Amino acid sequence: MFSERLDTSRITIQRSLKWVLVAQAILAALLVLSHLQAQWTSGGGGNDALPSGPTTPGDQVRHYDPSRSFPDFMRTPAPSTVKIPGDMPPRLQFEVIDRGELGEAIFLKGRISSGDAERFTSFLASLEEAPKVVSLHSPGGNVSEAFEIGRSLRAAELDTTMLPGLVCLSSCPYIFAAGVNRSASKDAAVGMHQHYYDTPGYMPVFLAVEEIQYGQGETMEYLIEMGIDPGLMVHSLNTPPKEIYILVEDELLGTRLATEILD
């Protein structure tokens, strides 16, 4: 009798494990199909009917194209003292520029890629006397690298500025946020959107959600560390990765992302 109970128990356990494995296989297949469908369609959401041209308050969402150095929503070209390439460099480039009466500045331009934080630290160390201001022109990129660059920048007690005709989009505002003083021209563009999490299609849903929530918590912690109102995240969380939300003056000052708006 006892042996029969053991056999029955084993059969029950085997059947349960079988159905668990089947359920996991079905879930994995659904996640893979969902991931592929996202790649075939929108690639992360977005509205194909978005307007083009300069933004105005209440009309602040545009298509996001990280390859363009001068997006169509910009009104003013960059100053002649700043050399802007036709296409965005694939990773950050660092140089010291002369802004005339405004003095010298460290100029960061290009996409934020893996290893750029270490390169930026080495660049700062190579300068005999580093300028106290960092100017930015970047479509964003790697968020973790942006955090590291920002922390290095704050540790060096540098200011940040956005010159006319330049852009700071996606993860770039996290570097801008690290300046002790943060000035932005009315003719510059500072924009945000949702972080893009490239989670594998086979990753269980609860793990993918956990990773996204962890990333959002890390971003909130960074903004608080830099003295920025974490409410700034509302604008990024509400904007799909293929779109960009351009912040207006009141939003820049109200969230303390900028401490001064320049004419």
Backbone torsions as a table, in degrees:
resi	resn	phi	psi	omega
1	MET	NA	-45.9	-180.0
2	PHE	-61.9	-39.0	178.9
3	SER	-65.1	-38.1	179.2
4	GLU	-66.2	-37.7	178.1
5	ARG	-64.4	-40.7	178.3
6	LEU	-62.6	-43.5	179.5
7	ASP	-62.3	-43.3	179.5
8	THR	-63.2	-41.2	179.2
9	SER	-63.4	-42.3	179.4
10	ARG	-63.2	-41.2	179.4
11	ILE	-63.2	-41.6	180.0
12	THR	-63.3	-44.8	179.1
13	ILE	-63.2	-43.4	179.8
14	GLN	-61.9	-42.9	178.9
15	ARG	-64.3	-40.8	179.9
16	SER	-62.9	-46.1	178.7
17	LEU	-61.7	-39.0	179.0
18	LYS	-60.3	-45.3	-178.0
19	TRP	-71.1	-32.3	175.4
20	VAL	-63.3	-45.3	179.5
21	LEU	-63.8	-40.7	178.5
22	VAL	-62.9	-43.9	179.9
23	ALA	-62.7	-41.2	178.6
24	GLN	-64.8	-38.9	179.0
25	ALA	-64.7	-41.6	178.4
26	ILE	-64.7	-43.2	179.3
27	LEU	-61.6	-43.8	179.5
28	ALA	-61.8	-42.3	179.8
29	ALA	-63.4	-41.2	179.5
30	LEU	-65.0	-39.6	179.4
31	LEU	-66.6	-40.0	177.8
32	VAL	-63.3	-45.3	178.6
33	LEU	-62.1	-40.4	178.7
34	SER	-63.3	-40.7	179.9
35	HIS	-65.4	-43.5	-179.8
36	LEU	-65.7	-40.3	179.4
37	GLN	-62.1	-38.7	178.6
38	ALA	-63.4	-36.4	178.7
39	GLN	-71.9	-37.5	-177.7
40	TRP	-72.1	-29.5	-175.6
41	THR	-100.4	-105.4	-170.8
42	SER	-81.1	-18.9	-176.8
43	GLY	66.3	24.2	177.2
44	GLY	129.5	15.0	177.2
45	GLY	90.5	169.7	179.7
46	GLY	141.9	162.5	-177.8
47	ASN	-119.5	112.3	-178.0
48	ASP	-68.8	-13.5	-177.3
49	ALA	-94.0	12.9	-178.8
50	LEU	-62.7	145.3	176.9
51	PRO	-72.5	168.4	174.8
52	SER	-119.9	177.4	179.2
53	GLY	88.8	177.3	-176.7
54	PRO	-57.2	149.7	179.8
55	THR	-91.8	159.2	173.8
56	THR	-136.6	160.8	178.6
57	PRO	-53.1	126.9	-177.0
58	GLY	91.4	-13.8	177.2
59	ASP	-129.3	72.6	-166.6
60	GLN	-117.7	4.0	-177.4
61	VAL	-105.5	129.9	179.7
62	ARG	-134.8	167.1	174.2
63	HIS	-64.4	145.8	179.8
64	TYR	-105.4	117.6	177.5
65	ASP	-128.9	97.8	-175.0
66	PRO	-68.4	-10.2	-178.4
67	SER	-83.0	-18.7	-174.2
68	ARG	-87.2	128.7	179.1
69	SER	-81.1	-25.9	179.9
70	PHE	-133.1	85.2	-178.4
71	PRO	-59.9	159.0	-175.5
72	ASP	-72.2	-9.0	177.9
73	PHE	-87.9	0.8	178.4
74	MET	-84.0	141.3	-179.7
75	ARG	-94.8	-38.8	-167.6
76	THR	-118.5	134.2	175.9
77	PRO	-70.1	162.3	179.3
78	ALA	-68.0	155.3	178.0
79	PRO	-59.8	153.4	-178.8
80	SER	-64.5	-21.5	179.7
81	THR	-75.7	-10.3	-178.5
82	VAL	-112.7	121.9	-180.0
83	LYS	-90.4	115.6	-178.3
84	ILE	-108.7	122.8	177.7
85	PRO	-69.5	158.5	179.2
86	GLY	-63.6	-39.2	176.6
87	ASP	-116.4	149.4	179.0
88	MET	-64.3	132.2	173.7
89	PRO	-57.9	144.5	-176.6
90	PRO	-68.8	-14.8	173.7
91	ARG	-147.1	166.0	-175.4
92	LEU	-62.1	139.5	172.2
93	GLN	-116.3	142.2	-177.0
94	PHE	-120.3	137.0	175.0
95	GLU	-159.1	162.2	174.8
96	VAL	-100.2	127.2	-178.9
97	ILE	-116.7	155.3	177.3
98	ASP	-101.9	117.7	-178.4
99	ARG	-97.8	23.5	178.8
100	GLY	70.1	-123.5	-178.1
101	GLU	-63.0	-23.2	-178.9
102	LEU	-81.2	-10.5	178.8
103	GLY	86.9	-173.1	-177.4
104	GLU	-80.6	155.9	176.8
105	ALA	-147.9	152.9	170.2
106	ILE	-82.1	127.5	-176.7
107	PHE	-109.9	120.8	175.8
108	LEU	-107.8	122.7	179.0
109	LYS	-137.1	145.1	177.4
110	GLY	114.1	177.8	179.2
111	ARG	-74.4	151.9	179.6
112	ILE	-92.1	113.3	-174.2
113	SER	-120.2	168.1	179.1
114	SER	-58.0	131.4	179.7
115	GLY	93.2	-8.7	-177.2
116	ASP	-68.2	-30.8	179.5
117	ALA	-64.3	-44.0	178.4
118	GLU	-65.4	-38.9	178.5
119	ARG	-65.0	-38.9	179.6
120	PHE	-65.6	-42.0	178.0
121	THR	-60.6	-42.1	178.5
122	SER	-65.6	-38.0	179.2
123	PHE	-63.6	-45.5	178.4
124	LEU	-59.3	-42.5	-178.3
125	ALA	-66.8	-24.7	-177.6
126	SER	-79.8	-13.7	-177.9
127	LEU	-86.1	129.4	178.3
128	GLU	-64.3	-43.8	177.3
129	GLU	-140.7	99.3	-175.0
130	ALA	-73.1	137.2	172.0
131	PRO	-57.8	154.2	-175.9
132	LYS	-90.6	3.2	-177.4
133	VAL	-126.7	140.3	175.8
134	VAL	-116.7	124.9	175.9
135	SER	-103.9	144.3	-172.1
136	LEU	-122.9	145.9	170.7
137	HIS	-151.3	93.1	-172.8
138	SER	-150.9	142.1	174.5
139	PRO	-86.8	5.4	-179.4
140	GLY	94.9	-159.8	-177.4
141	GLY	148.3	-129.6	-174.7
142	ASN	-65.7	118.6	-175.5
143	VAL	-68.9	-44.4	-178.9
144	SER	-60.5	-40.2	177.8
145	GLU	-64.9	-38.0	178.0
146	ALA	-62.2	-41.1	177.1
147	PHE	-61.1	-44.6	-178.4
148	GLU	-64.6	-43.6	177.8
149	ILE	-61.7	-43.4	179.5
150	GLY	-60.1	-42.8	-179.8
151	ARG	-67.2	-36.6	176.0
152	SER	-65.3	-40.1	-179.5
153	LEU	-65.2	-43.3	179.6
154	ARG	-68.1	-38.6	179.3
155	ALA	-62.0	-32.0	178.7
156	ALA	-84.7	-0.2	178.5
157	GLU	56.7	46.6	179.2
158	LEU	-95.1	155.4	173.3
159	ASP	-95.1	162.3	175.1
160	THR	-124.4	152.0	179.1
161	THR	-148.5	149.2	174.0
162	MET	-114.7	115.0	-179.1
163	LEU	-82.2	159.5	178.0
164	PRO	-56.4	140.9	176.5
165	GLY	79.8	1.4	-179.6
166	LEU	-106.5	157.4	-177.1
167	VAL	-122.8	150.3	174.4
168	CYS	-140.5	99.4	-169.1
169	LEU	-122.9	163.2	173.8
170	SER	60.0	-112.6	-179.9
171	SER	-86.0	-10.8	179.8
172	CYS	-57.9	-38.3	179.7
173	PRO	-57.7	-22.0	177.8
174	TYR	-69.9	-30.1	173.6
175	ILE	-73.0	-44.7	178.3
176	PHE	-56.4	-38.7	-177.4
177	ALA	-64.0	-18.9	-173.8
178	ALA	-82.3	-11.6	179.4
179	GLY	-63.7	142.9	175.4
180	VAL	-63.1	-46.3	170.2
181	ASN	-116.6	141.2	-172.1
182	ARG	-132.7	107.2	-177.9
183	SER	-111.4	145.5	-179.7
184	ALA	-138.1	132.0	175.4
185	SER	-70.9	148.7	174.7
186	LYS	-62.0	-22.5	-178.0
187	ASP	-101.3	15.5	171.3
188	ALA	-99.4	169.0	179.0
189	ALA	-128.3	120.7	174.5
190	VAL	-115.8	119.0	-173.5
191	GLY	-137.6	155.2	-176.3
192	MET	-136.3	160.1	172.4
193	HIS	-159.2	-179.7	180.0
194	GLN	-63.6	144.0	171.8
195	HIS	-66.5	146.6	176.9
196	TYR	-97.7	117.7	178.6
197	TYR	-103.9	110.2	-177.2
198	ASP	-87.2	68.2	-179.3
199	THR	-81.5	137.9	179.7
200	PRO	-60.1	147.0	-178.5
201	GLY	-63.0	-24.0	-178.1
202	TYR	-88.1	-2.6	-178.6
203	MET	-70.1	130.7	177.4
204	PRO	-54.6	146.2	-174.8
205	VAL	-57.6	-42.6	-175.8
206	PHE	-65.3	-30.6	177.5
207	LEU	-73.8	-39.2	178.1
208	ALA	-63.1	-43.8	179.2
209	VAL	-64.6	-40.9	179.0
210	GLU	-60.3	-41.8	-179.9
211	GLU	-64.9	-42.5	180.0
212	ILE	-64.3	-44.9	180.0
213	GLN	-64.4	-38.3	177.5
214	TYR	-62.5	-42.7	179.3
215	GLY	-62.5	-40.4	179.0
216	GLN	-67.0	-39.2	177.5
217	GLY	-65.2	-39.4	178.6
218	GLU	-64.1	-39.6	178.3
219	THR	-65.3	-44.3	179.2
220	MET	-61.7	-42.7	179.0
221	GLU	-61.2	-41.3	-179.7
222	TYR	-64.5	-45.5	-179.2
223	LEU	-61.6	-42.6	178.1
224	ILE	-63.0	-41.1	177.9
225	GLU	-58.4	-35.8	-177.9
226	MET	-88.9	1.1	178.6
227	GLY	80.9	21.8	-179.2
228	ILE	-101.0	141.3	176.2
229	ASP	-63.9	117.8	-179.8
230	PRO	-63.6	-11.2	174.3
231	GLY	-61.6	-15.0	174.6
232	LEU	-55.6	-27.8	-177.2
233	MET	-64.7	-20.4	179.0
234	VAL	-57.0	-40.6	-177.1
235	HIS	-70.1	-33.0	178.8
236	SER	-78.4	-42.3	-177.1
237	LEU	-66.0	-26.4	-178.3
238	ASN	-90.7	2.3	-175.6
239	THR	-121.0	117.1	-178.7
240	PRO	-59.6	157.2	-176.4
241	PRO	-59.1	-26.3	-179.0
242	LYS	-88.2	2.8	176.3
243	GLU	-120.9	165.8	177.6
244	ILE	-137.6	135.2	-179.7
245	TYR	-102.0	115.1	-178.2
246	ILE	-87.8	120.5	-177.1
247	LEU	-74.4	137.8	176.0
248	VAL	-91.1	172.2	-173.5
249	GLU	-56.3	-46.4	-177.9
250	ASP	-61.1	-35.9	-179.9
251	GLU	-72.7	-39.2	178.2
252	LEU	-62.7	-46.1	-178.0
253	LEU	-77.0	-38.6	-176.9
254	GLY	-65.1	-33.2	177.9
255	THR	-91.8	-1.9	-177.4
256	ARG	67.1	16.0	175.1
257	LEU	-64.4	-36.8	172.2
258	ALA	-115.1	141.5	176.0
259	THR	-99.1	-11.3	-179.0
260	GLU	-155.9	137.9	173.6
261	ILE	-106.2	128.3	-177.5
262	LEU	-103.3	143.7	176.4
263	ASP	-69.0	NA	NA
